[in-house]
Amino acid sequence: MERKYGKLETAPRFLMEIELVPVQGERFQPTGFPDLGSAVFERPDGRRMLLVETAQSMANRLENVCLKNGGPDISTELEGLPYIKVKLTGKNIDTETSSLIEAHRINSPFIISDSDFAAKFKQMASYSKGKPIDWKKVGQTLFHFDINSLLHGAFMANLEDGRVKVPRMLTGFIEAEDVREASSGGVKNNPIDPSGKLRAENLDKDVYGNVPFYRIEYTAAKIKAYFNLDLALIESYDLVPDARDLLITLSFYKISRFLRNGLRLRTACDLKIKDRIVVTEPAGFQFPADEEIEGNLRDLIRSCTEKGLFSNPPVTLINTKVKEKEENPKNSGDQPKVTDQVD
């Protein structure tokens, strides 16, 4: 099969940007952070900027467009792509999860704790504690078991000595330029007892009464979504041409679906494309239409399956026994340990 995207063969990266506007009015609500609020920053020229959506949040949104009814299964259009599905069983517990929805993807403790799967992964990746890592084999193994973990990155801290850390191939974020605050507020009313003294017998929390609140939204001269596909990283794993093109096509599929259906980021942040998609690198490359992307996906999934590049069957099934952690009364007031977020 010929390479699908000739102009991308020698390019180190694929870059695109899309100008967005609110679907109504001028205001929008950005992402917020504990103890920080909105992420406002200044460019060197003094212009006020705002991070509307982070790279880690965008990764989650790009993964969500691939799910069937919110997961844990993959969408019908993408059936045939490899991923790992887990049945969790235990006392009063009977549910399912998958590497498509787990916060740490293939590094989920519900997945990597399975000794048989961990052994298969290490054998295929030629990975062992205390020895140099063969990154090409690691990439090929991730492609084999879970292509999305390779595309969006995985920090496999739960595998052996935790040295397998694969960066994202596809990164996205949204920024706003020349921002101004739009302050407003409101109040949660209690029509029966504004003082909050009247309470339900079985719920004695401070959730009663009238509660006024302060709200900050923003306006901006421009809002732009940016996407970066690291083509050099894809090439570094020494995958066969169809596998490389599948990673590119799957990235295009995710971007297209997000722009079409995923731009309502929050209740007060509903955006749309203002004009058109602009590819800034490589020069002259045109972002393919949905029909072309979907046709290429079908061809490439079939080709990679026939070449034996995916796990057979593509959905690896794992059964994991789980239990609820028992609370220690002596430590009930301790705060949970905060770890670095992968995405």
N, C-alpha and C positions, 0 to 999 in steps of 0.2 A: 504494500500500500504506500502511495506517495505521501510525502509530508504535506500536511494540510495548510500550513502557514509558512510559505516560502520566505517572506520578508523577516520572519522571526528567527530563522535558523542561526543567523550570525549576530543577532542583537543581544546585549547583556541583560536587558530588562524591557518590559512592556509597561508604559505609563499612560494613564488616562485621567481626565478630569471632567466633571460635569457640574455646571452651575445649577443650583437649586433655588426655589422660592417657596414661601408658604402657600398652601393651596387657597387660603383666604387671609386677608389682612396683611399685616407686616410683622406681627410678633411670633416668636417661637421659643420653646423651652429647651435648653441644652441639657446634656447629661450633667449630673452632679456627683460630688464626692463627699463622704463623711469628713467633718472638720475643715472642709475646704470650700464647699459649695461649687459654684460654676468655675470652670478653668479658663479664666481670663488671663491673657498674656500680651506683651507688647513686642512688636517687631523692632528691629534696630532703628527703623525710621520713625518710631514712636506711635505707629498706628496700632490701635487696640484690636486684638484678635480674640477669638473664642473657640475652644474645642467643643464642637457640637456633639460629636460621637467619637469614641476612642477606638484604637485599633483592636483592642481585645473585645469590645462590644460588637464591632463590625464583623469580627471573625465568627462570633456566635450567630449573628444575623445571617451571614453567608452560609453557615451550616444549616440554619433552620429552613432555608428554602429547599433543602434536599430531603425533608422529612415527610412521611405520610401521616397526615392528621396529627402533627406535632411529635411524632416518634413513638416508640424507639426504632421503627422500621424505616427503610429508605423509600422515597417516592416511587411510584410506578414507572415514571420515565427513566429512572436511574437503576432499575432492577438489573442485577448482573454485576454491579460494582461490589467489591469486597468490603465487608465490615464485620464486627464481632457483636453477637447478641448474647445476652446473659439472662438466665432465669435465676432469680433470687428466691430462695426458699428458707424458711425457718419458722419459729414459733409465731403464729399470727401474721406471717409474712409470705406473700405469694405474688410476685410482680416481676416485671421484666425491664431491663435497661439495655443500652448498647453503646458502642464506642462513638456513635453519632451524637449522642446527647450527654455523655459523661463529661464533666468539667475538664478532666485531664485526658480525655480520649482513650487511647490504647493503654495509657498508664493508670487508668482507673484501678483502684485496689480490688474492685469486683472482677476485673479481668486478669490483671497480672499476678494476682494471688493464686490463680489456677496453675499448679505445678506443671501439668502436661502442656498447657499452652506456652508458659514461660520457657520450657525446655525446647519446644519447637521453634520459638522465636530466636532463642540464643543459638541454636544449631544452624538455622538458616542464615542468620546474620554473622556467623562465626564470631560470636561475642563471648568473652569470658573475662572474669575478674582479673585485673592485673596485667592484661595484654592490650596492645594497641588496638584501636577500633578501626575496622574496615568500613568507612562511611558509605562506600558504594553499596556494599552488601546490606548495611543497615537500611539505606534508602530503598533498595529493591525488596527487602523483607517487609517494610512498612507498606509499600505499594501492593505487595502480595496479600497482606492481611487486612489492611485498612487504608485505602488511598487518601481518605480525608485527613488522617493523622499525618501523612506525609505532606499534604498540601497546606494544612493549617499549623503544622508544627506540633512537636510532642517532646516534653521533658520527662523522660522515663526514670524518675527518681526512685521508683519502687522496684526497679529491676537491678538485682545484684548491687553493684557499688554506685549506681545512679549516674553513670557518665554519658549515657545516650541522651543528647539534647539536640533536637533537630529544629532549626529555625523555620519560620513561616516562608512559604513560597509566595503566597498571596496576602497582601496587606491592604487594608482600606481604612480611611478615616474621613471625617467631615469637619471642616473649619469654616468659621464666619469671619469676615473682614470688616473693619471700621464699625465696631459694635457700640450700641447704646443700651442702657438699662431701660426697661419698661416696668416700673413698679406698680403693683396693685395689691389686692388682698381680699379677704372675705371672712366669713364666720360660719362655724358649724353651730347650728341652732338646736337647742333642746326645747321643743314647744310645750313640754309639760312642766319642767323645773329648770329654769336657766341657772340656778345656783349649783346644780349637780349634787345636791344632798339626797335626793330620792334615787335609790339604787335597786337593782334587781338583787334578790336574795343570794343568787348563785354566781354573781359577777361583781366583785367589789374592787374594780380598778378605776383609776381616774380617767374615765372615758365619757363622763357625763357632763352636763351643763353646756353653756355657750363657750365656744373656743374660737377666738379670733386668730387669724393667721396672716402672715406677710408673704407676698409672692413676688418674685423677680423673673420676668421674661426679658427677651432681648429683641432688638431690631438690628439689621445689618445692611451694609451697602451691597455685600455679596455673600452667598453661602456656596461652598464648593465641596463636592465629594471627590476624593482622590483614590486611585487604585494603582498598586505597584505589583507586578508579577515578576519575580526574580527568575528570569530565563537562564541565567548563568548557573544558578543553584540547581535548576532542573537538569541541565546538561552535566553537572558534576557527578550525578549518580550513575551515569553510564547506562541509562535505560535504553531499550530499543526504541526506534523512532516512533512507533505507534503509542508506546507508553508515554513518551514525552508529549506527543500531540494530545493524548487523553488528558494529561494534567492541565494543559493549556485550554483545551475545550471545556473541561469541567469548571475551570476558573471563569471562562467567559459565560458559561451557563449560570453560575452563581451570581455574577455581577449583573447580568441581564435580568434575572428573576428578582433580585433585590431592587433594582431600579424600577421594575414594573410593578411589583406588589409590596415592597417592604419599606417604603419611605414614610410611613406613619410610625415614627420612632417612639413617640409618647403621645398622651392625650392632647397636649398642647404643642406638639411638634409634628405637624403633618405637612410634608413637603412634596414637591413635584419637580420634574426637569423643566428648566426655563426654556432651553433652546435645543441643544443637541449634545451628543457625546463627542468629546475631543480627545483624540489620541495624540499625545505629545511626543512619544517615542515608541517605536522607530518612526521616523518621518514617512508620511505617505501610506501608512497602514490604515485600513478601514476596518472598524469594528464590525464583525459579521452580523448579519440579521439572525433573528431567532430561528428561522427555518433552517438556515445553514448550520447553526450551532447544534440544534437538535438532531439533524441528519448526521453530522460528524460524530456526535456522541454515540448514536446507535451503531455506526460502522466501527468505531474504535473500541467500544465495549465488546462487540462480537469478535473483533480481531484479537484483542488482548486475551479474551477467554480461550479462543482457539489456540493461541500460542502458549497457553498454560501459565500466564503471568499472574493469574489470580488464584486464591485458595479455591479448592474444589471440594464441596460446593462453596460459592462465594461468601455465603454467610456462615461464619464459624460460630457454632453453638457451644456455650459453656454453661454449666450448672454450678452455682456458687451458694454454699450454705452461709447464712448470715444470722446474726444475733444482735440484740440490743445491748449496748454497753450499760453495765450497772453503775449507777451513780454512787460515789463515795460521799457520804454526808459531811466528812471532814473537809472535802475539797469543793463543796457545792458552790462556794463563793468565788472560786478561781475563775479567771477569764480564760477563754480558749486561746490556744497558741495561734498566732497569725503567721501564715507561711506566704512565700512569694506566689503571686498569681501567675499562672502560665499564660492566660489570655485575659 
